[in-house]
Amino acid sequence: MPHIIVEATPRLGAALDLRTLFSLMHRRIAESGHASADTNYVPQPAHGRKHMLKGSDLLVAALENEGVDRVFGIPGEENLDFVESLRKSSINLILTRHEQAAAFMAATHGRLTGKPGVCLTTLGPGALNLTTGAAYAQLGAMPMVMITGQKGVLSSRQAQFQIVDVVSVMRPLTKLSRQIVSPGLIPTMVREAFRVAQEERPGPVHIELPEDIAAAMVGDPGVVPTHPVEIPLASEAALDRAAQIILGAKRPLVMLGAAASRPRSSENLARFVLRTRIPYFTTQMGKGTVPGGTELYMGTAALSERDYVHLAIERADVIVTIGHDTVEKPPFIMGPDGPQVIHVGYQPAHVEQVYFPQTEVIGDLGPSLRLLADRVEGKIANAQALLPLREGILSRIAERATEPRLIPQRLVHDVREVMPPDGILTLDNGMYKIWFARNYRTRVANTLLLDNALATMGAGLPSGIMAALLYPGRRVMAVCGDGGFMMNSQELETAVRLKLNLVVQVIEDHAFGMIRWKQATDHFQDFGMTFGNPDFVAYAQAYGAKGTRVGSVDDLRPALEAAFAGGGVHLVVVPIDYSENKRVLVDELRQRLPVAQASASPVT
């Protein structure tokens, strides 16, 4: 069907609103014999006509302008113009088997690269399936752009069928949620979406593209050029104040949090620790920011209190928290008689009952830490006062790592042995997450991807798929419990279709293990947490993947090595003995506390 160009007349003045204008255009089409035509045109002057593009073409051009090379998702009929525009572009459409998985993949792209990942869904049910992924990115500070379809806004030929106010649904879950109401606004709206998604604190942005706006023709307004945005440095006064506190500390300690894992920051963070020589520990999402093999690493706060790393935290009189985000489960509990805390971050601290720093250094983390190190390097008399505790802390955590049982400590040990320093683990959410956070030693930033913010199940496999796509030359392993794996297990087909090299380890205990553990430690009856499983090996093979079941502890490491060596998608099933959960994480940790305190259950 030819596009119709309607020449401007005095009756088509600027005073007409958009709905009236389109009604007029519908009438012109009907008069010209093209009564079935949609809104694929706008009035143009008789002379100097512009090159015409569909709204969906403008959107794809704007995405290309932002450097987007992949879009994840499941399109619907409302997205078909956009899909056709993608087909003619340089951007790959990666079809997933569930919209939630598409959001997890896009968010993980943002986490690993610092640039927003993009996901696509239709309206209504498809868009609503993004909500968990939106919250995952929002709490985890992962830049992501979500594009959802919608019925036409200039007519409603299907009434309210499938229509949900997705823009309003997404507002509390995103940094920005907007509907595109005119194709000419697309370039500026996309540029704004990516800017907002990336600026500190990063997170998800939602754009809704109605189908008639996607199909509407408009003169090409061009894309909005991108440009770098520099984050201001911390003020001189704040740096001087922090330096004075650090120099006066008797037992200083550094903590690296979630925001310390931003890809642009890791080099300067490592240099700060090495220049100050202050021992450090990490939160769960801060692991790997400084190589965990250095002689200053004190451990990871997998629990909020009472663990062995808290022996150092409890003795510190000054703690420098770098990049701490209170969306993480607390790595330590502040109290009125506790240490003085210096908050160093991109943004001011959120004051909480458990976190209320006494002073703050706000600015671009890397350069600001370099300026702070300039003020204190070589002058901290007591920099290593807590270091003598290190050997005892790490040796207690490493106990039973080579025991001949398939217990969590042995599992973590053997996984560490088969993963090279730059190998990437993506964890789902379950009991094993505490053990990996506590026991797994990281040597490179962003090589242990776990979620200690939303802490959702179902993200481990999609995150592993994204990591394998980004880094095809590195070993990537998704570690999932049997409960979390089954929430998005259909994405095995996606991984096979993409011809990825990915090992998926399924830890099998036939239960929602973390809740069952809490049920036991809080003295409830064992009830309602167990289930059956399919034959996971056959299940993997049905998708075209390979499958292996580990029969004994001696088979674990060889099975993982063989899975990596064989290439492709390989699922390895590991039955786990979780009897250590209570012995180590409850009973053993209570022994170092007074009886009155020891009666309470652990804060995880």
Disulfide bonds with the S-S distance in Angstrom:
none
